Amino acid sequence: MVKAEFRAHRHAADDFLQQFERQWRDYLTAIRRTPGGAGRSLTGDEVSSMSEEQRAQLTKVAKNL
């Protein structure tokens, strides 16, 4: 999934790439702080605020756990 995200955005504008990289670094920092590297559960509000595409990706990831 991570490889696909980086591949999909490799030709993006520089200003977008800076934000993209910062968000991935923030994510990495967050999961490193969590015991065992596991993430926390999403709240109902977080899930409901996702786009259909994001929810589909979340479902796909959850099935592979």
PDB file of N, CA, C, O and CB in Angstrom:
ATOM      1  N   MET A   1       0.822  -1.184   0.000  1.00  0.00           N
ATOM      2  CA  MET A   1       0.000   0.000   0.000  1.00  0.00           C
ATOM      3  C   MET A   1       0.873   1.257   0.000  1.00  0.00           C
ATOM      4  O   MET A   1       0.605   2.201  -0.743  1.00  0.00           O
ATOM      5  CB  MET A   1      -0.939  -0.007   1.205  1.00  0.00           C
ATOM      6  N   VAL A   2       1.912   1.268   0.830  1.00  0.00           N
ATOM      7  CA  VAL A   2       2.777   2.445   0.913  1.00  0.00           C
ATOM      8  C   VAL A   2       3.504   2.654  -0.413  1.00  0.00           C
ATOM      9  O   VAL A   2       3.589   3.778  -0.909  1.00  0.00           O
ATOM     10  CB  VAL A   2       3.795   2.297   2.070  1.00  0.00           C
ATOM     11  N   LYS A   3       4.021   1.582  -0.979  1.00  0.00           N
ATOM     12  CA  LYS A   3       4.707   1.696  -2.278  1.00  0.00           C
ATOM     13  C   LYS A   3       3.770   2.286  -3.324  1.00  0.00           C
ATOM     14  O   LYS A   3       4.168   3.158  -4.097  1.00  0.00           O
ATOM     15  CB  LYS A   3       5.226   0.314  -2.748  1.00  0.00           C
ATOM     16  N   ALA A   4       2.551   1.821  -3.350  1.00  0.00           N
ATOM     17  CA  ALA A   4       1.580   2.305  -4.332  1.00  0.00           C
ATOM     18  C   ALA A   4       1.314   3.796  -4.143  1.00  0.00           C
ATOM     19  O   ALA A   4       1.193   4.532  -5.123  1.00  0.00           O
ATOM     20  CB  ALA A   4       0.266   1.515  -4.224  1.00  0.00           C
ATOM     21  N   GLU A   5       1.223   4.248  -2.893  1.00  0.00           N
ATOM     22  CA  GLU A   5       1.000   5.669  -2.615  1.00  0.00           C
ATOM     23  C   GLU A   5       2.157   6.507  -3.144  1.00  0.00           C
ATOM     24  O   GLU A   5       1.941   7.533  -3.790  1.00  0.00           O
ATOM     25  CB  GLU A   5       0.821   5.904  -1.105  1.00  0.00           C
ATOM     26  N   PHE A   6       3.381   6.072  -2.870  1.00  0.00           N
ATOM     27  CA  PHE A   6       4.535   6.842  -3.325  1.00  0.00           C
ATOM     28  C   PHE A   6       4.657   6.806  -4.846  1.00  0.00           C
ATOM     29  O   PHE A   6       4.995   7.814  -5.467  1.00  0.00           O
ATOM     30  CB  PHE A   6       5.817   6.309  -2.682  1.00  0.00           C
ATOM     31  N   ARG A   7       4.386   5.667  -5.436  1.00  0.00           N
ATOM     32  CA  ARG A   7       4.431   5.583  -6.903  1.00  0.00           C
ATOM     33  C   ARG A   7       3.377   6.472  -7.548  1.00  0.00           C
ATOM     34  O   ARG A   7       3.642   7.114  -8.564  1.00  0.00           O
ATOM     35  CB  ARG A   7       4.235   4.136  -7.359  1.00  0.00           C
ATOM     36  N   ALA A   8       2.211   6.513  -6.975  1.00  0.00           N
ATOM     37  CA  ALA A   8       1.111   7.294  -7.544  1.00  0.00           C
ATOM     38  C   ALA A   8       1.393   8.798  -7.495  1.00  0.00           C
ATOM     39  O   ALA A   8       0.825   9.563  -8.276  1.00  0.00           O
ATOM     40  CB  ALA A   8      -0.187   6.987  -6.802  1.00  0.00           C
ATOM     41  N   HIS A   9       2.253   9.215  -6.593  1.00  0.00           N
ATOM     42  CA  HIS A   9       2.514  10.643  -6.415  1.00  0.00           C
ATOM     43  C   HIS A   9       3.925  11.064  -6.810  1.00  0.00           C
ATOM     44  O   HIS A   9       4.327  12.191  -6.522  1.00  0.00           O
ATOM     45  CB  HIS A   9       2.272  11.020  -4.990  1.00  0.00           C
ATOM     46  N   ARG A  10       4.678  10.197  -7.454  1.00  0.00           N
ATOM     47  CA  ARG A  10       6.078  10.524  -7.754  1.00  0.00           C
ATOM     48  C   ARG A  10       6.237  11.680  -8.739  1.00  0.00           C
ATOM     49  O   ARG A  10       7.302  12.297  -8.770  1.00  0.00           O
ATOM     50  CB  ARG A  10       6.773   9.310  -8.303  1.00  0.00           C
ATOM     51  N   HIS A  11       5.244  11.991  -9.529  1.00  0.00           N
ATOM     52  CA  HIS A  11       5.346  13.084 -10.496  1.00  0.00           C
ATOM     53  C   HIS A  11       4.520  14.307 -10.079  1.00  0.00           C
ATOM     54  O   HIS A  11       4.234  15.184 -10.894  1.00  0.00           O
ATOM     55  CB  HIS A  11       4.896  12.602 -11.871  1.00  0.00           C
ATOM     56  N   ALA A  12       4.148  14.347  -8.816  1.00  0.00           N
ATOM     57  CA  ALA A  12       3.348  15.467  -8.314  1.00  0.00           C
ATOM     58  C   ALA A  12       4.208  16.722  -8.174  1.00  0.00           C
ATOM     59  O   ALA A  12       5.437  16.655  -8.186  1.00  0.00           O
ATOM     60  CB  ALA A  12       2.705  15.107  -6.958  1.00  0.00           C
ATOM     61  N   ALA A  13       3.546  17.851  -8.042  1.00  0.00           N
ATOM     62  CA  ALA A  13       4.241  19.135  -7.883  1.00  0.00           C
ATOM     63  C   ALA A  13       5.040  19.151  -6.578  1.00  0.00           C
ATOM     64  O   ALA A  13       4.676  18.495  -5.602  1.00  0.00           O
ATOM     65  CB  ALA A  13       3.230  20.309  -7.907  1.00  0.00           C
ATOM     66  N   ASP A  14       6.126  19.908  -6.584  1.00  0.00           N
ATOM     67  CA  ASP A  14       7.017  19.961  -5.421  1.00  0.00           C
ATOM     68  C   ASP A  14       6.306  20.382  -4.137  1.00  0.00           C
ATOM     69  O   ASP A  14       6.548  19.802  -3.078  1.00  0.00           O
ATOM     70  CB  ASP A  14       8.151  20.912  -5.694  1.00  0.00           C
ATOM     71  N   ASP A  15       5.429  21.390  -4.222  1.00  0.00           N
ATOM     72  CA  ASP A  15       4.742  21.839  -3.010  1.00  0.00           C
ATOM     73  C   ASP A  15       3.840  20.747  -2.444  1.00  0.00           C
ATOM     74  O   ASP A  15       3.697  20.629  -1.227  1.00  0.00           O
ATOM     75  CB  ASP A  15       3.920  23.096  -3.300  1.00  0.00           C
ATOM     76  N   PHE A  16       3.231  19.950  -3.318  1.00  0.00           N
ATOM     77  CA  PHE A  16       2.418  18.823  -2.854  1.00  0.00           C
ATOM     78  C   PHE A  16       3.307  17.750  -2.235  1.00  0.00           C
ATOM     79  O   PHE A  16       2.965  17.188  -1.195  1.00  0.00           O
ATOM     80  CB  PHE A  16       1.592  18.231  -4.016  1.00  0.00           C
ATOM     81  N   LEU A  17       4.433  17.463  -2.859  1.00  0.00           N
ATOM     82  CA  LEU A  17       5.328  16.417  -2.361  1.00  0.00           C
ATOM     83  C   LEU A  17       5.869  16.746  -0.980  1.00  0.00           C
ATOM     84  O   LEU A  17       6.058  15.844  -0.163  1.00  0.00           O
ATOM     85  CB  LEU A  17       6.481  16.208  -3.328  1.00  0.00           C
ATOM     86  N   GLN A  18       6.119  18.002  -0.705  1.00  0.00           N
ATOM     87  CA  GLN A  18       6.591  18.387   0.629  1.00  0.00           C
ATOM     88  C   GLN A  18       5.534  18.061   1.680  1.00  0.00           C
ATOM     89  O   GLN A  18       5.852  17.519   2.738  1.00  0.00           O
ATOM     90  CB  GLN A  18       6.940  19.893   0.670  1.00  0.00           C
ATOM     91  N   GLN A  19       4.303  18.383   1.394  1.00  0.00           N
ATOM     92  CA  GLN A  19       3.209  18.080   2.317  1.00  0.00           C
ATOM     93  C   GLN A  19       3.006  16.562   2.427  1.00  0.00           C
ATOM     94  O   GLN A  19       2.817  16.034   3.523  1.00  0.00           O
ATOM     95  CB  GLN A  19       1.900  18.766   1.849  1.00  0.00           C
ATOM     96  N   PHE A  20       3.046  15.879   1.303  1.00  0.00           N
ATOM     97  CA  PHE A  20       2.884  14.419   1.273  1.00  0.00           C
ATOM     98  C   PHE A  20       3.939  13.743   2.149  1.00  0.00           C
ATOM     99  O   PHE A  20       3.614  12.874   2.960  1.00  0.00           O
ATOM    100  CB  PHE A  20       2.980  13.892  -0.180  1.00  0.00           C
ATOM    101  N   GLU A  21       5.191  14.140   1.986  1.00  0.00           N
ATOM    102  CA  GLU A  21       6.270  13.547   2.770  1.00  0.00           C
ATOM    103  C   GLU A  21       6.116  13.874   4.252  1.00  0.00           C
ATOM    104  O   GLU A  21       6.328  13.007   5.100  1.00  0.00           O
ATOM    105  CB  GLU A  21       7.628  14.035   2.263  1.00  0.00           C
ATOM    106  N   ARG A  22       5.750  15.106   4.570  1.00  0.00           N
ATOM    107  CA  ARG A  22       5.573  15.510   5.967  1.00  0.00           C
ATOM    108  C   ARG A  22       4.481  14.669   6.629  1.00  0.00           C
ATOM    109  O   ARG A  22       4.633  14.243   7.773  1.00  0.00           O
ATOM    110  CB  ARG A  22       5.222  17.014   6.059  1.00  0.00           C
ATOM    111  N   GLN A  23       3.387  14.432   5.912  1.00  0.00           N
ATOM    112  CA  GLN A  23       2.301  13.636   6.481  1.00  0.00           C
ATOM    113  C   GLN A  23       2.734  12.183   6.712  1.00  0.00           C
ATOM    114  O   GLN A  23       2.359  11.580   7.718  1.00  0.00           O
ATOM    115  CB  GLN A  23       1.075  13.681   5.560  1.00  0.00           C
ATOM    116  N   TRP A  24       3.507  11.627   5.801  1.00  0.00           N
ATOM    117  CA  TRP A  24       4.000  10.267   5.991  1.00  0.00           C
ATOM    118  C   TRP A  24       4.985  10.204   7.155  1.00  0.00           C
ATOM    119  O   TRP A  24       4.982   9.235   7.913  1.00  0.00           O
ATOM    120  CB  TRP A  24       4.662   9.753   4.707  1.00  0.00           C
ATOM    121  N   ARG A  25       5.830  11.231   7.306  1.00  0.00           N
ATOM    122  CA  ARG A  25       6.761  11.263   8.447  1.00  0.00           C
ATOM    123  C   ARG A  25       5.995  11.376   9.761  1.00  0.00           C
ATOM    124  O   ARG A  25       6.351  10.720  10.740  1.00  0.00           O
ATOM    125  CB  ARG A  25       7.755  12.444   8.308  1.00  0.00           C
ATOM    126  N   ASP A  26       4.951  12.196   9.797  1.00  0.00           N
ATOM    127  CA  ASP A  26       4.118  12.318  10.991  1.00  0.00           C
ATOM    128  C   ASP A  26       3.464  10.985  11.332  1.00  0.00           C
ATOM    129  O   ASP A  26       3.390  10.597  12.498  1.00  0.00           O
ATOM    130  CB  ASP A  26       3.047  13.397  10.792  1.00  0.00           C
ATOM    131  N   TYR A  27       2.992  10.292  10.303  1.00  0.00           N
ATOM    132  CA  TYR A  27       2.377   8.975  10.504  1.00  0.00           C
ATOM    133  C   TYR A  27       3.393   7.993  11.078  1.00  0.00           C
ATOM    134  O   TYR A  27       3.090   7.257  12.017  1.00  0.00           O
ATOM    135  CB  TYR A  27       1.805   8.433   9.176  1.00  0.00           C
ATOM    136  N   LEU A  28       4.589   7.985  10.516  1.00  0.00           N
ATOM    137  CA  LEU A  28       5.638   7.087  10.990  1.00  0.00           C
ATOM    138  C   LEU A  28       5.986   7.395  12.442  1.00  0.00           C
ATOM    139  O   LEU A  28       6.145   6.480  13.249  1.00  0.00           O
ATOM    140  CB  LEU A  28       6.891   7.201  10.105  1.00  0.00           C
ATOM    141  N   THR A  29       6.102   8.656  12.773  1.00  0.00           N
ATOM    142  CA  THR A  29       6.387   9.058  14.155  1.00  0.00           C
ATOM    143  C   THR A  29       5.290   8.566  15.084  1.00  0.00           C
ATOM    144  O   THR A  29       5.577   8.058  16.168  1.00  0.00           O
ATOM    145  CB  THR A  29       6.527  10.591  14.262  1.00  0.00           C
ATOM    146  N   ALA A  30       4.042   8.709  14.674  1.00  0.00           N
ATOM    147  CA  ALA A  30       2.906   8.285  15.504  1.00  0.00           C
ATOM    148  C   ALA A  30       2.913   6.788  15.751  1.00  0.00           C
ATOM    149  O   ALA A  30       2.683   6.353  16.879  1.00  0.00           O
ATOM    150  CB  ALA A  30       1.594   8.688  14.850  1.00  0.00           C
ATOM    151  N   ILE A  31       3.168   5.991  14.729  1.00  0.00           N
ATOM    152  CA  ILE A  31       3.136   4.538  14.954  1.00  0.00           C
ATOM    153  C   ILE A  31       4.362   4.061  15.714  1.00  0.00           C
ATOM    154  O   ILE A  31       4.301   3.030  16.384  1.00  0.00           O
ATOM    155  CB  ILE A  31       3.036   3.796  13.623  1.00  0.00           C
ATOM    156  N   ARG A  32       5.468   4.781  15.629  1.00  0.00           N
ATOM    157  CA  ARG A  32       6.651   4.409  16.420  1.00  0.00           C
ATOM    158  C   ARG A  32       6.427   4.671  17.906  1.00  0.00           C
ATOM    159  O   ARG A  32       7.027   4.004  18.750  1.00  0.00           O
ATOM    160  CB  ARG A  32       7.888   5.184  15.933  1.00  0.00           C
ATOM    161  N   ARG A  33       5.574   5.629  18.232  1.00  0.00           N
ATOM    162  CA  ARG A  33       5.289   5.963  19.631  1.00  0.00           C
ATOM    163  C   ARG A  33       4.310   4.993  20.260  1.00  0.00           C
ATOM    164  O   ARG A  33       4.200   4.930  21.485  1.00  0.00           O
ATOM    165  CB  ARG A  33       4.742   7.372  19.734  1.00  0.00           C
ATOM    166  N   THR A  34       3.602   4.241  19.444  1.00  0.00           N
ATOM    167  CA  THR A  34       2.602   3.304  19.935  1.00  0.00           C
ATOM    168  C   THR A  34       3.276   1.980  20.259  1.00  0.00           C
ATOM    169  O   THR A  34       4.001   1.442  19.421  1.00  0.00           O
ATOM    170  CB  THR A  34       1.467   3.105  18.899  1.00  0.00           C
ATOM    171  N   PRO A  35       3.054   1.435  21.465  1.00  0.00           N
ATOM    172  CA  PRO A  35       3.666   0.150  21.808  1.00  0.00           C
ATOM    173  C   PRO A  35       3.374  -0.921  20.754  1.00  0.00           C
ATOM    174  O   PRO A  35       2.225  -1.107  20.354  1.00  0.00           O
ATOM    175  CB  PRO A  35       3.169  -0.319  23.175  1.00  0.00           C
ATOM    176  N   GLY A  36       4.388  -1.601  20.322  1.00  0.00           N
ATOM    177  CA  GLY A  36       4.238  -2.652  19.322  1.00  0.00           C
ATOM    178  C   GLY A  36       4.056  -2.124  17.919  1.00  0.00           C
ATOM    179  O   GLY A  36       3.878  -2.909  16.988  1.00  0.00           O
ATOM    180  N   GLY A  37       4.096  -0.815  17.738  1.00  0.00           N
ATOM    181  CA  GLY A  37       3.947  -0.222  16.409  1.00  0.00           C
ATOM    182  C   GLY A  37       2.525  -0.234  15.886  1.00  0.00           C
ATOM    183  O   GLY A  37       2.274   0.159  14.747  1.00  0.00           O
ATOM    184  N   ALA A  38       1.603  -0.679  16.707  1.00  0.00           N
ATOM    185  CA  ALA A  38       0.208  -0.762  16.253  1.00  0.00           C
ATOM    186  C   ALA A  38      -0.461   0.596  16.364  1.00  0.00           C
ATOM    187  O   ALA A  38      -0.114   1.401  17.228  1.00  0.00           O
ATOM    188  CB  ALA A  38      -0.575  -1.811  17.071  1.00  0.00           C
ATOM    189  N   GLY A  39      -1.406   0.841  15.501  1.00  0.00           N
ATOM    190  CA  GLY A  39      -2.157   2.092  15.550  1.00  0.00           C
ATOM    191  C   GLY A  39      -3.321   1.998  16.508  1.00  0.00           C
ATOM    192  O   GLY A  39      -3.591   0.938  17.073  1.00  0.00           O
ATOM    193  N   ARG A  40      -3.998   3.087  16.687  1.00  0.00           N
ATOM    194  CA  ARG A  40      -5.174   3.107  17.540  1.00  0.00           C
ATOM    195  C   ARG A  40      -6.413   2.870  16.686  1.00  0.00           C
ATOM    196  O   ARG A  40      -6.365   2.980  15.460  1.00  0.00           O
ATOM    197  CB  ARG A  40      -5.281   4.448  18.310  1.00  0.00           C
ATOM    198  N   SER A  41      -7.494   2.553  17.330  1.00  0.00           N
ATOM    199  CA  SER A  41      -8.758   2.380  16.620  1.00  0.00           C
ATOM    200  C   SER A  41      -9.284   3.740  16.195  1.00  0.00           C
ATOM    201  O   SER A  41      -9.110   4.731  16.904  1.00  0.00           O
ATOM    202  CB  SER A  41      -9.796   1.642  17.502  1.00  0.00           C
ATOM    203  N   LEU A  42      -9.917   3.784  15.054  1.00  0.00           N
ATOM    204  CA  LEU A  42     -10.524   5.013  14.572  1.00  0.00           C
ATOM    205  C   LEU A  42     -11.866   5.221  15.255  1.00  0.00           C
ATOM    206  O   LEU A  42     -12.580   4.266  15.562  1.00  0.00           O
ATOM    207  CB  LEU A  42     -10.691   4.979  13.042  1.00  0.00           C
ATOM    208  N   THR A  43     -12.190   6.469  15.483  1.00  0.00           N
ATOM    209  CA  THR A  43     -13.503   6.781  16.054  1.00  0.00           C
ATOM    210  C   THR A  43     -14.542   6.728  14.939  1.00  0.00           C
ATOM    211  O   THR A  43     -14.203   6.760  13.756  1.00  0.00           O
ATOM    212  CB  THR A  43     -13.502   8.184  16.752  1.00  0.00           C
ATOM    213  N   GLY A  44     -15.791   6.649  15.326  1.00  0.00           N
ATOM    214  CA  GLY A  44     -16.878   6.666  14.349  1.00  0.00           C
ATOM    215  C   GLY A  44     -16.883   7.944  13.537  1.00  0.00           C
ATOM    216  O   GLY A  44     -17.155   7.925  12.337  1.00  0.00           O
ATOM    217  N   ASP A  45     -16.577   9.071  14.199  1.00  0.00           N
ATOM    218  CA  ASP A  45     -16.511  10.351  13.490  1.00  0.00           C
ATOM    219  C   ASP A  45     -15.398  10.359  12.446  1.00  0.00           C
ATOM    220  O   ASP A  45     -15.570  10.893  11.350  1.00  0.00           O
ATOM    221  CB  ASP A  45     -16.300  11.492  14.481  1.00  0.00           C
ATOM    222  N   GLU A  46     -14.255   9.764  12.792  1.00  0.00           N
ATOM    223  CA  GLU A  46     -13.145   9.709  11.834  1.00  0.00           C
ATOM    224  C   GLU A  46     -13.519   8.881  10.607  1.00  0.00           C
ATOM    225  O   GLU A  46     -13.240   9.274   9.474  1.00  0.00           O
ATOM    226  CB  GLU A  46     -11.887   9.123  12.501  1.00  0.00           C
ATOM    227  N   VAL A  47     -14.141   7.754  10.837  1.00  0.00           N
ATOM    228  CA  VAL A  47     -14.541   6.893   9.728  1.00  0.00           C
ATOM    229  C   VAL A  47     -15.609   7.577   8.874  1.00  0.00           C
ATOM    230  O   VAL A  47     -15.557   7.519   7.646  1.00  0.00           O
ATOM    231  CB  VAL A  47     -15.063   5.543  10.256  1.00  0.00           C
ATOM    232  N   SER A  48     -16.563   8.217   9.519  1.00  0.00           N
ATOM    233  CA  SER A  48     -17.633   8.854   8.754  1.00  0.00           C
ATOM    234  C   SER A  48     -17.149  10.063   7.961  1.00  0.00           C
ATOM    235  O   SER A  48     -17.781  10.451   6.977  1.00  0.00           O
ATOM    236  CB  SER A  48     -18.746   9.271   9.681  1.00  0.00           C
ATOM    237  N   SER A  49     -16.039  10.659   8.377  1.00  0.00           N
ATOM    238  CA  SER A  49     -15.514  11.811   7.644  1.00  0.00           C
ATOM    239  C   SER A  49     -14.636  11.396   6.458  1.00  0.00           C
ATOM    240  O   SER A  49     -14.192  12.247   5.688  1.00  0.00           O
ATOM    241  CB  SER A  49     -14.717  12.702   8.584  1.00  0.00           C
ATOM    242  N   MET A  50     -14.386  10.100   6.311  1.00  0.00           N
ATOM    243  CA  MET A  50     -13.571   9.605   5.193  1.00  0.00           C
ATOM    244  C   MET A  50     -14.376   9.589   3.901  1.00  0.00           C
ATOM    245  O   MET A  50     -15.604   9.494   3.907  1.00  0.00           O
ATOM    246  CB  MET A  50     -13.034   8.195   5.497  1.00  0.00           C
ATOM    247  N   SER A  51     -13.656   9.683   2.805  1.00  0.00           N
ATOM    248  CA  SER A  51     -14.300   9.533   1.502  1.00  0.00           C
ATOM    249  C   SER A  51     -14.598   8.055   1.270  1.00  0.00           C
ATOM    250  O   SER A  51     -14.080   7.192   1.979  1.00  0.00           O
ATOM    251  CB  SER A  51     -13.402  10.108   0.357  1.00  0.00           C
ATOM    252  N   GLU A  52     -15.426   7.771   0.286  1.00  0.00           N
ATOM    253  CA  GLU A  52     -15.724   6.375  -0.058  1.00  0.00           C
ATOM    254  C   GLU A  52     -14.446   5.629  -0.418  1.00  0.00           C
ATOM    255  O   GLU A  52     -14.269   4.470  -0.042  1.00  0.00           O
ATOM    256  CB  GLU A  52     -16.727   6.305  -1.228  1.00  0.00           C
ATOM    257  N   GLU A  53     -13.560   6.295  -1.144  1.00  0.00           N
ATOM    258  CA  GLU A  53     -12.288   5.677  -1.535  1.00  0.00           C
ATOM    259  C   GLU A  53     -11.447   5.339  -0.305  1.00  0.00           C
ATOM    260  O   GLU A  53     -10.847   4.266  -0.242  1.00  0.00           O
ATOM    261  CB  GLU A  53     -11.499   6.612  -2.475  1.00  0.00           C
ATOM    262  N   GLN A  54     -11.400   6.240   0.666  1.00  0.00           N
ATOM    263  CA  GLN A  54     -10.627   5.990   1.881  1.00  0.00           C
ATOM    264  C   GLN A  54     -11.218   4.831   2.675  1.00  0.00           C
ATOM    265  O   GLN A  54     -10.481   3.993   3.195  1.00  0.00           O
ATOM    266  CB  GLN A  54     -10.574   7.252   2.751  1.00  0.00           C
ATOM    267  N   ARG A  55     -12.549   4.780   2.771  1.00  0.00           N
ATOM    268  CA  ARG A  55     -13.180   3.666   3.495  1.00  0.00           C
ATOM    269  C   ARG A  55     -12.929   2.337   2.785  1.00  0.00           C
ATOM    270  O   ARG A  55     -12.720   1.314   3.436  1.00  0.00           O
ATOM    271  CB  ARG A  55     -14.696   3.907   3.637  1.00  0.00           C
ATOM    272  N   ALA A  56     -12.950   2.352   1.459  1.00  0.00           N
ATOM    273  CA  ALA A  56     -12.675   1.121   0.711  1.00  0.00           C
ATOM    274  C   ALA A  56     -11.239   0.665   0.956  1.00  0.00           C
ATOM    275  O   ALA A  56     -10.980  -0.529   1.110  1.00  0.00           O
ATOM    276  CB  ALA A  56     -12.921   1.333  -0.803  1.00  0.00           C
ATOM    277  N   GLN A  57     -10.300   1.622   0.991  1.00  0.00           N
ATOM    278  CA  GLN A  57      -8.909   1.270   1.249  1.00  0.00           C
ATOM    279  C   GLN A  57      -8.737   0.741   2.673  1.00  0.00           C
ATOM    280  O   GLN A  57      -7.988  -0.211   2.896  1.00  0.00           O
ATOM    281  CB  GLN A  57      -8.000   2.485   1.020  1.00  0.00           C
ATOM    282  N   LEU A  58      -9.416   1.345   3.619  1.00  0.00           N
ATOM    283  CA  LEU A  58      -9.370   0.889   5.007  1.00  0.00           C
ATOM    284  C   LEU A  58      -9.882  -0.546   5.122  1.00  0.00           C
ATOM    285  O   LEU A  58      -9.289  -1.371   5.817  1.00  0.00           O
ATOM    286  CB  LEU A  58     -10.197   1.825   5.909  1.00  0.00           C
ATOM    287  N   THR A  59     -10.979  -0.835   4.441  1.00  0.00           N
ATOM    288  CA  THR A  59     -11.529  -2.192   4.439  1.00  0.00           C
ATOM    289  C   THR A  59     -10.536  -3.168   3.831  1.00  0.00           C
ATOM    290  O   THR A  59     -10.344  -4.268   4.349  1.00  0.00           O
ATOM    291  CB  THR A  59     -12.857  -2.240   3.669  1.00  0.00           C
ATOM    292  N   LYS A  60      -9.907  -2.773   2.740  1.00  0.00           N
ATOM    293  CA  LYS A  60      -8.921  -3.622   2.065  1.00  0.00           C
ATOM    294  C   LYS A  60      -7.733  -3.920   2.990  1.00  0.00           C
ATOM    295  O   LYS A  60      -7.264  -5.056   3.061  1.00  0.00           O
ATOM    296  CB  LYS A  60      -8.429  -2.944   0.765  1.00  0.00           C
ATOM    297  N   VAL A  61      -7.260  -2.904   3.685  1.00  0.00           N
ATOM    298  CA  VAL A  61      -6.131  -3.080   4.607  1.00  0.00           C
ATOM    299  C   VAL A  61      -6.525  -3.978   5.764  1.00  0.00           C
ATOM    300  O   VAL A  61      -5.764  -4.864   6.151  1.00  0.00           O
ATOM    301  CB  VAL A  61      -5.640  -1.721   5.137  1.00  0.00           C
ATOM    302  N   ALA A  62      -7.711  -3.755   6.319  1.00  0.00           N
ATOM    303  CA  ALA A  62      -8.176  -4.539   7.471  1.00  0.00           C
ATOM    304  C   ALA A  62      -8.295  -6.018   7.110  1.00  0.00           C
ATOM    305  O   ALA A  62      -8.020  -6.878   7.947  1.00  0.00           O
ATOM    306  CB  ALA A  62      -9.534  -4.006   7.974  1.00  0.00           C
ATOM    307  N   LYS A  63      -8.692  -6.321   5.901  1.00  0.00           N
ATOM    308  CA  LYS A  63      -8.817  -7.716   5.480  1.00  0.00           C
ATOM    309  C   LYS A  63      -7.464  -8.406   5.401  1.00  0.00           C
ATOM    310  O   LYS A  63      -7.381  -9.626   5.542  1.00  0.00           O
ATOM    311  CB  LYS A  63      -9.514  -7.798   4.134  1.00  0.00           C
ATOM    312  N   ASN A  64      -6.402  -7.638   5.177  1.00  0.00           N
ATOM    313  CA  ASN A  64      -5.061  -8.205   5.057  1.00  0.00           C
ATOM    314  C   ASN A  64      -4.333  -8.325   6.381  1.00  0.00           C
ATOM    315  O   ASN A  64      -3.193  -8.789   6.411  1.00  0.00           O
ATOM    316  CB  ASN A  64      -4.246  -7.377   4.127  1.00  0.00           C
ATOM    317  N   LEU A  65      -4.961  -7.918   7.479  1.00  0.00           N
ATOM    318  CA  LEU A  65      -4.306  -8.009   8.792  1.00  0.00           C
ATOM    319  C   LEU A  65      -4.367  -9.387   9.353  1.00  0.00           C
ATOM    320  O   LEU A  65      -3.863  -9.630  10.450  1.00  0.00           O
ATOM    321  CB  LEU A  65      -4.927  -7.055   9.764  1.00  0.00           C
TER     322      LEU A  65
END
